[in-house]
Amino acid sequence: MACDDHFSKVLLDYIETKACIHAADNDVYIKFLEKQALHHNTIAEKELQSTLLVTEIRSAIDAEINNLSIAGLHKLHTICTLVKNQVSPHFVVHRKWTTCNISSLTTSECVVVSANSQWCVDISYLPFLELLWTVTNMDNIEFSKFTHFITERPVHEKIIESLRQIPHNKEYNPDSHVATYMRAFRTVLATLRSTLHAHARVK
């Protein structure tokens, strides 16, 4: 994965590019960028590179989640899939004695990752689950941000003028958002890979 400074800039470019995509249409805007890039438009090239890099990393995460099932870590694969498909970033926590579906150890505080409480994990896994949800729901997060941003803009403001405000709007794109995305990508990918590596060593 890219160094922190470079990756931070890539994520900023990606967030701004997603705003343009949400304002138009994914296929239409990407084709527009590709056409502009052919004419050596540096901004279009930068935006395309950001979408390609972020998509590549997210694909790597999806691949590692699939590898959990291939390696026989079916419970962990199911939990990751449930988290990916969860609509809300808020997890239900139960304070009761139960068995963690990851460690198989007894716990007095667990995170529920399924509607029927069939899948529960120890509270210590909550930070990872939150970061996994963030990575796999990044586009939904950005769409919600964009929708809120547009509804708060002046009624008669043209969409192109609204989009021009995004790079300078710290409320739309605070440093903490980029830092959270960076930490989520790095932590999730590293955790999945180290888990698979450790499992392979003990087999």
Stockholm file with secondary structure:
# STOCKHOLM 1.0

chainA/1-203         MACDDHFSKVLLDYIETKACIHAADNDVYIKFLEKQALHHNTIAEKELQSTLLVTEIRSAIDAEINNLSIAGLHKLHTICTLVKNQVSPHFVVHRKWTTCNISSLTTSECVVVSANSQWCVDISYLPFLELLWTVTNMDNIEFSKFTHFITERPVHEKIIESLRQIPHNKEYNPDSHVATYMRAFRTVLATLRSTLHAHARVK
#=GR chainA/1-203 SS CCCHHHHHHHHHHHHHHHHHHHHSCHHHHHHHHHHHHHTTCHHHHHHHHHHHHHHHHHHHHHHHHHHHHHTTCHHHHHHHHHHHHCSSSCCEEECSCEECTTTCCEESSEEECSTTSCCEEEGGGHHHHHHHHHHHTHHHHHHHHHHHHHHHSCTTCCHHHHHHHGGGCTTTSCHHHHHHHHHHHHHHHHHHHHHHHHHHHHC
#=GC SS_cons         CCCHHHHHHHHHHHHHHHHHHHHSCHHHHHHHHHHHHHTTCHHHHHHHHHHHHHHHHHHHHHHHHHHHHHTTCHHHHHHHHHHHHCSSSCCEEECSCEECTTTCCEESSEEECSTTSCCEEEGGGHHHHHHHHHHHTHHHHHHHHHHHHHHHSCTTCCHHHHHHHGGGCTTTSCHHHHHHHHHHHHHHHHHHHHHHHHHHHHC
//
